[in-house]
């Protein structure tokens, strides 16, 4: 029997995985800065632009559970290489697309590649690293994914200044190739040594249910929460997912083991990961718009000004891993959520006179909290899993994070819109300008410039800050309550040796790539 725990290549393999998840991270946000350029070049309307963003999110959420289970059954290295191939080819197709329909289709296929890679990349760590080293490996991947998200506007802004819009997709291709070569050479294969029979119905139900639910959540801010399409999609998603749960609990060989939720460490580690993601996406939803529209920075400068968030995350992730090793998972997760709550609560005091130094300070504080909490939360989930179920188990928590993040953005987006609309003053404006101003701050600033209404611009900026404060207060309350729950309910401590009693010896068996 050969195990990967003492394979000297494992740290180089981790670097290859980090490169892959870094790409996934910045691809989540890089699209946003290119939307105005794409709208002009391809003559795309608002609906088309929204689907260029949402197609990626929708496919990831719908397929992640199925892809995590496939990694356990057919081999995680194989699935990673397939995912990188799908991601790279679809990125090249998006770069060369001549219509909005092709870009949307390519983004959907990119989401498929990401849905394969995201859970499998984390699942590999359970087979590649022993308990004593896994916390460090998890924090490295969490940093890669977390750093990539705010890097998106920086990379996208630079590329748009120097190249054509398709370059934001084309940059994925050489990174995907480099990551694939490194993984092919350095990463040993791992899989469940006693795979279950394929659960085809479970895969269909989970994909359909999650897709419908996330579609409804995505459509809610634009259509309204009471709209028939929104309610119909969310209801259908809940009904189908209920059927999925019932099927998984009765079928002999389920796609995922729902009994994992009976383990407090897995349950509350997963929930903590969702709530940290909620806070991070809340920040990334409102702060870039503040920096661009209110502070007046372009896309590239906005990305640069998000660097304190990255700096905090880079410092927080290893600090959380060290604290977890000494005091258990609840200490860094609850402390990190509390620091996040403090950071965004301070950020809620941002006003028109606030300096960037003030904004940078609370962004760094929030990033520190995110890093401290997210890496130990992910390690807690992996530590609670039998290695043979690492793919499907990780896919559960990653799917919860993706779905919860989409719901969070929709709810926070609605709160931002309500807060902005309640404060923006359109009295005395032309009907066209008033309608544009009520729709968004971008519309208000465009109308102010077009109709020479400087008072409208200052009023819209103040209204946006009011809406942003509401979002940050809601995020602070959520993070604060989450810190309390984690302190009370999250259990477990990283194992100091490789003798997990819930892991079979077979589960750590690795088929080295050189044997294939």
N, C-alpha and C positions, 0 to 999 in steps of 0.2 A: 504494500500500500504506500502511495506517495502522497504527501500532503503539501499544500502550497505555503504553509505557515513559515517554513524555513527556506523557501525558494528565494535566492538572492535577487531574482529579477522582479520581485513583487513591488518594490518601490518605484522602479522604472515603469512597470505596468500601471501603477497608480498615477504617475505623471501623464501617461497616455489617456487614462480615463479622465483626468482633470482637463486635458485639452478638449476632449469631447464634450464634457458638460459645460465648459466655458463657452463653447460655440452655442449650445442650447440656451445658455443664460442670456447672452447679448442678442440672440435672435428673437427673444421675447419682446424686446423694446426697440430694436434697431428699425423696425418697420415704421414706427410712429413718426420719426423725424422725416421720413421720405414721403409721407402721404401727400403733402402739398405739391411736391414735384411730380409725383406719379399722376395726381389728379390733372395737372396741366398737360403732361406729355401724352397720356393715354385718354384724356378727356373722360375721366371717370367721375360719376356722381358720388354723393355721400354714402348711399347704400353700398355701392361697389367698394369704396374705401373701407367701410366698416367690415365687410366680409373678407377683405384681404387680411385684416387683423384677426377676425373671429374664426375663420376657417381653420387656422393653426390651433387655436385654443380648443375648439370643438372636437377636432379629431384626436388631439392628445387625451382629453378627458374621456372620450368614448372608448379608446383602444388600450389604455394603459393597463387595466386589469388583465385583459387577455394576453397582452404582450409579456407581462411579468410571469404569468403561468407558463407561457411557451418557453421562456428562458430556462425555467426549472426543468422542463421536459426534454427540450432538444439541445440544450447547451447554451450557456450565457455568452461565451466568447463568440459562438456562431451568430447568435442574435445581435450582439453588438456590431459585428462586421456587416450584417445585413442592414441594420439600422443606419449605420454610417453611409453605406452605399445608397440607400433610399434617400437619405437626407442630402447627400452630395449631388446626386443626379437631379433631384427635384429643385435644388438651389440653382443649378446651372440652367434648368428649364425656365425657372422664374426670371433669371437674369436676361434671358433672350426672348421673353414673352412680348408679343406685340399687341395684346389686348388684355383688358381687365379680367375677362373670363379665364384666360390662361394663367394669369398671376394667381387668381383665387384657387384654381385647381392645383397649381404647383405648391401653393402654401398649404393646402390640405394634405398633399403627399409629404411635404416637409413635416407636418404634424405627425404623420404616421411614423416617419423615421425617429422623431423625438419621442413618441410614445413607446417605441421599442427600446431606445437607449436609456431613457431616464430611470426607470425602475431597475433595469438590468445592471446598469453601472453601479448603483448602490448595492444591489444583491451580490455582485461579485466580491465585494469586500468581506462578506461573511465567510466565503471559501478561501479568500486570499490572505487574510490577516487573522491571527489569533486574538483572543479577547484583550490581551495586554496592549496590542498595537492598534486595534481597530478604531478606537476613539480618535487617535491622531489621523488615521486614514479618512474617517468620516468627516472630520473637521476640514481636511484638505479639499474634499469634494464639495462640501457645503460652501466653502469659500469660493471655489471655482464657479459654482452655479450662482452664488449670490453676487460675486464681483461682476460676472458677465451681464447681469440685468442692468445696473446703472452704466456699464460700459457701452451699452447699445447706442445711446444718444451721442456719445463721444465718437465712436467709430463711424456711426452713420453720418454725423455732421461733417467729419473730415472727408469721408468718401464723396459726399454730395458736393462739397466745395471743390473737389479736384477731379471727379469722374462723373459718369452718367449714373442715373438712378439704379440701373441693374447691378452696379458694383456692390450694393449692400447685400445682394444675394450671392454674387460671384465669390465674395471673400470666403464664404463657407466651404467652397470646393477644395482649395489647397489644404485648409485646416482638416477637413474630413479625410482627405487622402493621407495626410501625415498621421492623424490619429489611427486610421485603419492599419497602416503599415506598422506602427508601434504596437498596437494591440495584437496584430497577427504574429509578430515576432516575440513579444514579451509576456503576453497574458496566457497562462495555462487554461485549458478548458475545464469547466465544472458544470455539473448537472445533478439532478435528483437520481441516485443510483437505482431507485425503484419507482419509476414514474407511474402516475395513475393513468387510467384511460382518459382520452380526450373528452372534455365536457363541452360538446358543441352547443347544446341548448343554453348552458350557462354563459358561454361566450357571446351568443346572440343576444340574450336577455340583458347582460351587463352593458354591452355596446349600445343597444337600442335605448335602454333606460337612461344611461348617463348622457348620451347624445341629446335626447329629448329634454332632459332636465337642464343641462347646460345651455341648450339653445333658448329655452324659455328665459333663463336668467340673463343671457346676453341681450335678448330682445327687450327685456323689461324697462331699462332706462329710456329707450326711445319710444316704445309703444305705450308704456304705462303698465303698472303691476296689475291693473284690473282689465286690461285688454284681453279679448277672447283668445288671440294667438298665444300670448304669454301664459295665461291661465291654462289653456289647453295643453301646451307643451310641458309645463311644469307638472300638471296633473298626470299626464301620460307617463312622464318620466318616473314619478313617484310610484304609480301603479305597476309599471313594468319592473322597477327595481324591487318592489315588494314581492313580486312574483319570482324574481331572481333569488332573493334571500330565502323564500320558501323552498325553491328548487334545490339550492345549495345545501340546505339543512336536511333534505331527505335523500338526495342522490348518493349512491354508494361511493363514487369517486368525484367529489366536487372540484370545481376549478380553483376555488380558494377555500381555505378552512376558516369559516366564520367563528369557530370556537376560539380562535386567537383573541377575540375581543373579551373573552373571559379572563385573560391575563391583564391585571391592572397596569403592568409596565408597558405592554403593547398598546392597550387602549389609551392611556393617558399620555404616552409618548406620541402617539398618532395625533391626538387632539391638540397637544401642545404645538406640534409642528404645523397644524392647520392654523392655529391662532397666531403664531409668529408670522406665518405667511400672510395672513390677513393684515397684520400691522405693516409689514414691508410693502405690500401692494397698495395699502392705503396711502403710504408716503409717496410711492412712485406714481400714484395716480394724480395727486394734487400738487406736489412740489415742482415737477417740471413745468406745469402750466403756470404756476406762480413765477418761476424764474424767467419764462419766455414772455408771458403777456404782461405781468405786473412790473417785473424788474427790467424787462426790455432786452434780454439776451437772446442771441440766436441759438440754433440747435447745438452747435458745437460748444459754445460757451456755457450753455445750460448743462451739458454733460460734464464739462470740467468742474462745474460748481457742485456736482453731486459726488465728487471724489471724497469729501469727508465721510459720507455714508459708507463708502468702500473701506476707508481707513479704519473706521470703527468696527466694521465687520471683520477685517483682517486681524485686528487685535482681539476681538471678542471670541472668535471661534476657538483658537488654541487656549485662551484663558478658561473658557467653558469646559473644554476637554480636561484640563488639569484639575479644575475644581471637581468635576464629576469623578475623577479617579480617586480623589481624597474623601469626598463627602457624599458621593452618590448622585444620581441624576437629578433629584428634585432641587438640590441647591443651585446649580447653574441655570436650570430651566426657569425656576421661579424668580431667581435674581435677575436673569436676563429679561424676562417679561416685565419685571418691575422697573428696570432701567429703561426699557423701551417705553413704558407708560410715562415715565418722568420726562424722557426726551420729547415725545410728541405733545405732552401737556405744556411744556415750555414753548414748543413750536406754535401752539395755539394762540400765543400772545403776539405773534408776528403781525406787524402793522405796516402802513405805508412808509413810516420813518425808520423801520428796522434796517440795520446794516447787514451786509453779507456775513460779517464776522459772527453776529448773533445767530444767523441762520446756519452757518457752518458748524457752530458749537452744538446746537441741538440736533442737527443731522448726524454728527459724529457720535453723540450720546445714543441716539436711536440705533445707529448701526452697531455700536458696541453691544447693546442689549440683544439685537437680532442675532449677532454672531454667538454670543454667550448661550442663548437658548436653543437655537436651531440645531447646531451640531450635536449636543448631548441628547436632544429629543430624537434625532434620527438614529443615534447610536443605541438609545434605549430600545427602539423598535427592533433594530437588527439583533440586539443582544437577547431579545425575548423570542426570537424565531429559531426553529430548527434549521440548520443550514440547507437542508434539502428543499425547504419552503421559502428560502430567502427571496426568490424572485416574486412569487405570488404575494408573500407577506409585505414586501416593500412596495409592490404595486398598489396594495390596499391603501397604505398611508400616503403614497404619492398621489393617488387618485383623489383621496379625501382632500389633500392640499390643493390640488388643481381645481376641484369642484368648489371647495370652500373659498378659494381665492377668487374664482369667477363670481360667486355669490357676493363676496365681500366688495368687489369692485362695483357690482351692480347696485348694491345697497348704498355704498358710500357715494357712488355717482349720483344716485337719486337725492341723497342728502345734500350734496354739493349743489345740485341744480336747484333744489328747493331753497336753500340758503341764499344762493345768488339771486334767484328770481324775486325773492321777497324783499331784497334790498336795492336792486337796480331801479333807478328812477327814470322812467321814459316819458314823463309829463312834458308836453309841449313839443315833442319830436314828431317828425313826419311818420306816417304809419309804417312805411318801409323800414325806416331807421329804428323805430320802436320795436318792430317784430324781430329784427336782427339782434337788437340789444337784449331782448328777453330770452333769446335762444341760447346765447353763450357769450362769454367774455370776448372770444375771438370775433364774433359778429358785432359786438358793441364797439370794439376798437376799430374794426373796418368801417363801420357806419360813422364813427366819430371823425375818422380821417376823410371819408368821402364827402360828408356834409359839413365839415369844419365845425365840429361840436366838441371842443376840448373838455367842457364840463362833463360830457357823457363818458369820456375816457377815464377821468378821475373817479367819477361815480361808479363805473363798472369795476375799476380796480378795487375800490373799497368793498363793493358787493362781493367780489370774488374772495377777498380776504375773509369776509364774514363766513362764506360757505366753506372755505378751507379750514377755518377755526372750528366749525361744527364737525367736520370730518376728523380733524385731529383730536378733538375732545372725545368723540365716539371711539376712536382708535385707542386713546389713553384709557378710557373706562374698560374697554374690552381687554386690553393688555393687563390692566391692574387686576381685574377679576380672574383672568387666566393665571396670573402669578399666584393668587390665593389658592385656586384649584390645584395647581401643580404642587404647591407647598403641602397641601393636605392629602393629595391622592396619588401623585406619581411615586412609584416605588422603584427599587432596584439600584444596583451599583455595578460598574464595570467589573467583569470577572478578571481576576489577576492571573489566572492560568487557563489552560485549554480544556479543563474538565467539566464543561457544561453538562449537567446531568440530563438535560433534555435534548442533547445532540447525540445522535448515534455515531459510532466510529465510521460507519459507511458514509455518513453525510458529509464528511470532510474529504472524501476521496476525490482526487483530482486527476483527470486524464491529461497528462502533459501534452502540449501541442506537438512536441517533437515525435510523439507516438502515433500521430494521425497521418 
